[in-house]
Amino acid sequence: MGKAAAPMTGAGMLLGARKVAVLMPGVVVFAVAFGAAAAGKGLSLFETALMSATVYAGVAQLVAMELWRPEWSWGAIAGLAVVTATVNARMVLQGASLQPWFAAYPKTLNAAHLFLFTDASWVIGTRYRAEGGRDLGVLIGSGLALWVVWLIATVAGHLAGALVSDPRRYGLDLVMPIFFAAMIVPLWRGRRAALPWVVAGLVALVTAKLFEGYAFIIVGALSGALVGAFRDDAA
């Protein structure tokens, strides 16, 4: 089997849940906003909760609500699929960066754990591994805790109705980026290590100005990844 699998313990899951607690307020606000937006689009409480439970992709779910329509054609469905796939394309790079950690586990376990994988899990997992941690339970625990909170807050948001049907009106769409930025700060390893982040951010901003849609996510992420790869080769 090669390299031995890292441990996965209940204690690690509890640690992951504790580490992700700092993000809970932002997740609650974000999920409430999605639930209210879904109610405004005419989705039932069951449909809204089912989407959060099975899709579990915060930003992509809000994007889907922006594009939601009363009647659907195959073209509209394909368009929605492309847009949400673009939004979630960042997860490919995030998962790849942590692949050496969980590669030794069975594929069925990884499939379940990757369902729970989020931006927050990635940030927490990256920090945890950088500090020498190996317990995969940290990733699973953080993702599971957020899944439960996301589902509950989605239901609350739907019941609240149109009170926050447009999250951008209240600046709620900025909550998650602010929390993620605060979580990433401890990963600072000096100006040289920050170069890929800076490049990714600048390229994404320029792309967003030049092109409509969500291509800036992929272009920015790939630009940062390429800079990081060449930087590592030159080290």
C-alpha positions, 0 to 999 in steps of 0.5 A, spaced: 500 500 500 506 504 500 506 510 505 501 508 511 495 512 512 495 517 517 490 516 523 483 518 523 480 518 530 474 521 534 479 526 537 481 529 531 474 530 529 472 533 535 478 538 534 476 539 527 469 541 529 473 546 535 477 549 530 472 551 525 467 554 530 470 561 529 467 560 522 460 558 525 457 566 525 459 567 518 456 560 515 450 561 519 449 568 516 451 565 509 446 560 510 440 564 512 441 568 506 441 562 502 435 560 505 431 566 504 433 567 497 430 560 496 424 562 499 423 568 494 424 564 488 419 559 490 422 553 493 419 549 498 422 548 505 423 541 503 426 543 497 431 548 500 433 543 505 434 538 500 439 542 496 443 544 502 443 537 505 445 534 498 449 539 494 452 543 500 456 548 496 454 555 499 457 560 494 455 555 488 448 555 491 447 562 492 449 563 484 444 558 483 439 562 486 441 568 482 440 564 475 434 560 478 427 560 473 420 558 474 421 554 468 427 550 465 429 548 458 435 543 457 439 549 455 438 553 462 440 547 466 446 546 462 448 553 463 447 553 470 451 546 471 457 550 467 456 556 472 456 552 478 462 547 476 466 554 474 465 556 481 467 550 484 473 549 480 477 551 486 476 545 489 480 541 484 486 545 486 484 545 494 483 537 494 490 536 490 494 540 495 491 535 500 491 529 496 498 526 499 494 527 506 488 522 504 491 518 498 492 512 502 485 511 505 480 507 501 476 510 495 469 510 499 472 513 505 475 519 501 468 519 497 465 521 503 470 525 506 470 529 500 463 530 500 464 534 506 470 538 504 469 545 504 473 552 503 474 552 511 476 545 511 481 546 506 484 552 510 483 548 517 487 542 514 492 546 511 494 550 517 493 543 521 498 540 517 503 545 517 503 545 524 505 537 524 498 534 524 496 528 521 489 526 523 484 526 517 479 526 523 480 534 523 478 534 516 472 530 517 470 533 523 470 540 521 466 539 514 461 535 518 460 540 523 459 545 518 454 541 514 450 540 520 450 548 521 449 550 514 443 545 514 439 548 520 441 555 518 438 554 511 432 552 514 431 558 519 433 562 513 427 559 509 422 560 515 425 567 515 422 568 508 424 575 504 427 578 510 434 578 507 432 575 500 437 579 497 444 578 501 448 583 497 443 589 500 446 588 507 453 586 505 452 579 507 455 576 501 462 579 504 461 575 510 465 569 508 470 572 504 472 576 511 472 570 515 476 566 510 481 572 510 482 572 517 483 564 517 488 565 512 492 570 515 496 565 520 498 561 514 503 567 512 510 565 511 513 571 508 512 575 502 516 570 497 510 565 499 505 570 498 506 571 491 502 566 488 496 569 492 497 576 490 498 574 483 491 569 483 488 575 486 490 580 481 489 576 475 482 574 478 480 582 479 482 583 472 479 577 469 472 579 473 473 586 470 474 584 462 469 578 462 462 577 465 461 570 469 465 566 473 471 565 469 475 569 474 475 564 479 478 558 474 483 563 471 485 566 478 486 560 481 490 557 475 495 563 475 496 562 482 498 555 482 502 556 476 506 561 480 507 557 486 509 551 482 515 555 478 517 558 485 517 551 488 521 549 482 526 555 483 527 554 490 
